[in-house]
Amino acid sequence: MNAQRVAMTTEDVGRFFDEKGDVLSELLGGNIHFGYWLGPDDPSTFAQAAERLTDHMIETLAPKPGERILDLGCGRGRPAVRLARAADVEIIGISVSRRDIQVSTELARAEGLQHRVSFTHADAMDLPFPPASFDAVWALESLLHMPDRLRVLKNIATVLRPGGRLVLCDVSGTTPTTTEAQEALQEVLRDWAVESLITPDEYATLIAEAGLELKQITDVGERTRYSPAKVVDMMRKMIEAQGIAVDSVDLPMDVWEKSFTAFEHMGYLLLTARRPIS
């Protein structure tokens, strides 16, 4: 495979979100994933655009009442809570960040959904659930942090019931053509604790190797690519309006600007698959 990779461990990823998840959540309006924009002049706030992406994922998942759903890499819990509001389902969210689990659990309790939405500290590389215990798995921008995507996808195939669905969204990428561009991308991946970016064709190969049946891959990069630029603009306005020193921001401006340059050339995949019935 031609995936761009950075040596990233589960502990690295957990530490990243323990340390930086609070500032990310504050900047991004509670979610820690890209927004779905209607165009470069879309006046939506980042929170509105991020919730639009969550809603698109919910629509794609098409949850049915009574289903049990695994949220693989739950972040700060807002997508799971939004899903629970949209459908009468049970959701278990996992993260390798203990801070994620703490904040997510508090959110579910505050929303009165703790009887249907719960969170536990667990690693997608070694899922602590019995085989065929979920009707669906969804993953919002989490697989790019996983040290071994194939292993995670095989684990997903194991915990899904026959006919169970997988819905995920993920940043995709291709190998840069120059050494300078490769080094710049590697730096951005390290900044965000991203283990790898892969292409749609590579994803299709992994899905098949994991024993899953690919249903659809759609690249909606034209709707998400504005996200880094919107954050850069937000941070500049915050700094100007509130006099915030750039050095006080846990992820300083230059990290976001480098990310904007890198990610404007990336794709953004919505993928659906299922565990075969037989």
N, C-alpha and C positions, 0 to 999 in steps of 0.2 A: 504493500500500500504506500501511497505517496503522502500520508498524513503528516502534518507538521506536529511534532511532539516535543514536550518538555518533561523532564523527569519529575513527576509530581506524586507524592505519597498521600494516602488517606489522611495521615496526620497533618500534612501541609495544608490540605484543603480545609480540614476542620479548624485549624488554627487561623486560617485566612478569614473564615466567616465568623469565628469567635471574636476576632479583633476588629474586623472592618464591616461586619454586617449591620451594626447600628447606624453608622454614617451612611452606608449605602441605602438602607431602608428609609432614612430621613430624607436623603436627596431624591429618591425615586418614588416618594409618596407611599411607602409601605411595602411595595413589591420589590423583588430583586431579579427582575428580568426585563427584557427589551419591551418597548412599546410598539403598538401596531398603529401606524400613522396613515391618514388618508392622503397625504401628500406633503411636500416640503413646507407648505403654508398652513398646514393643519394647526388651528389655534388651541387644540387640546392641551391640557397639562400633561406632564409625564404620567401622573397617576391615572388619568383618564385613558391615555393610550395604552398603558400597561394592563389596565382592567379590560380594555377592548381585546387585547391579545388573550387574556384569560378567558373571556367570554367566547372567543373564537375556538379555543381549545375545548371548552365545555360543549359547544355545539358539535364539534368534531367527535368528541367522546360519546355523545348521545347517551348519557347515563339513564338507567332504568331504576324505578323505585325498588329499594331493598338490596341493591347491588353493594358489594364490598370492593372498595377501590384502594389501591396502594399509590400514595403520592411519593414518588422516588426522588428525594432531594427537595424537601418541602419548603426550604427557605424560611421566611418568617411567618408562614402559615396562611397568608391572605388568599392565595389561589384555592387552597383546600376549603377555607371558610366560604369563599364565594361559590365554589362548587356545591357545598352542602346547602347553601341558601337556594340554589337553583334546582336541586333534586333531593329527594328523600333517600339518601344513600349513606352508607357507613364509610368513613375514610380513615386510613391509618397513614400518617406521614412519617417519613424517616429522614434523618440528616446525620452527618458525622460531626456537626457542630452542636455542642451542648447548649450554646447560647440560642441557636435556632430553636431547639426543642423547648427551652424555657419560654421564649417569647411567643412561640406558636401556641403552646399550651395555655398561656395567659390570655391570648386572643380568643381561642375557642371558648374558654370559660366566660370571658367578658361578653361574648356574643350569644351565650346560652346554648352552645352547640357541643358542649363537652360529652354529651351522651352519644353523639354520632361522629365526632371528629376528635381523634387522639394522635399524639405524636410520641415517637420513641427514638432514642439515640441508637442508630444502627447503620451498618455499612452495606451499600448495595453490592459490594464485592462478596459479601457473605450474609445473605439475607436470613434472618432468624424466623422464617415462616415455613410452615409445612407445604408440601406440594399441593397444587390445585386449590389454593385457599383464597384466591381473588378473582373477581369477574373482570377486572380491568386494572391496568397500570398506566399512570400518566407521569410524565417527566418534563418539567419546564426548565429548559436550559441547565440540566444537571449532568448529562452524560459527558459533556465536554470536560468536566473535572475528574472523571473516573480514570484510574490508572489502567484499566483493562476493559474496554467497551464490550468486547466479545464475551468475557466472563459475566459481565453485568446482564447482557442480553440473554445469555443462557439461564441465568438465575431468574430473570423475568419470565422466560418460557416455562420454567419449572413451577413457579408460584401461580401462574395463570391456570384457570380451569380450561378444559378443552373448549375452543370457541371464544375464549377470553381475548380482550382487545388490549393493544398497546397503542397509546397516543403520546407522541413526544414532539417537542420543538427544540431546535439546536442550531447554533451557528455553524456554517460550513465554510470550508476554505480549500484552496488549491496551493500547490507549492510555488512560492515566489520564484521568479526567473533569474534574479540576481542575488549574489551573496549578501549585498547590503540590505536588500529587501527581506531576505531570509532572517538575517540577524535582527532587523527591526521587528519582525513578526514574533520571533522567539522572545524578545524583551517584553512585548505586549502580553504574550501568553503567560510569562512568569509573573507579570504585574497582577494578573487576574486569577492566578492559580489554575490556569487552564492546562490540562494535560495534552489535549490534542484537538485538532480540527480536521475533519475528513470530508470527502466529497459525497454527493448523492449516490454515485455508483459504489463507492466503498461501503456506504451504509447498507445498500441493498445486499451486498455480499455478506456483511456481518449478520444481517437479519436472517438470511438463508442458513448460514452456518450455525446460528443459534437455534435453529429448528422452528422458526417463526415464518409465517406466510405474509409477505409484504402486500399491503393493499394499495397504498398510495404514498408518493413523496411529492410535495409541492414546495417550490422555492418562492417565498414571499419576501425576499430580501429588499425589494423595492418599497415595501411597507415598513420595514424595521430599520433600514440603514440610517434613518435620521436620528435614532435614539442617542448615540454618543454625542452628536452635534447639539441636540437639545439639552443634554446634561452640561456640556461645556457652556452653553449660553446661560443656563440656570445658575451655574456656579459664578460666572462673571457678574451676573446681576446681583446675586447674594453678596458677593464681595464688595461691589460698588455701593449697594444699599445699606449694608450692615457693617461695613468696615472689617470684614473677616479677613484675617491674615491667611494667605495661601498656605503657609507652613503649618497652620493649625488644622487644616483639613487632612484627614487620615489618608485620603487618596488625592494627592495634590493635582493641580491643574494640568501639569505636563503629562501625567499619566492618562488623563482623559483625552487630551489633545492627540497624543500618540495613538490612542485607541480609536479615535475618530478617523484618523488617517488610515489605519489598518482595516477597520471594520467596514468602511464605506466600499471596499472592494470585495467583501465577503457576501456569501449567501446566507439565507435563514430558512431552515427546513421545517416543514410540518410533515410528520410521518405517521402513518397508521399501519398497524400490522395485527395479526391475530395468531393465537396458538391453534394449529389445525385440530379439527374435531377427532380425527382418527390418524 
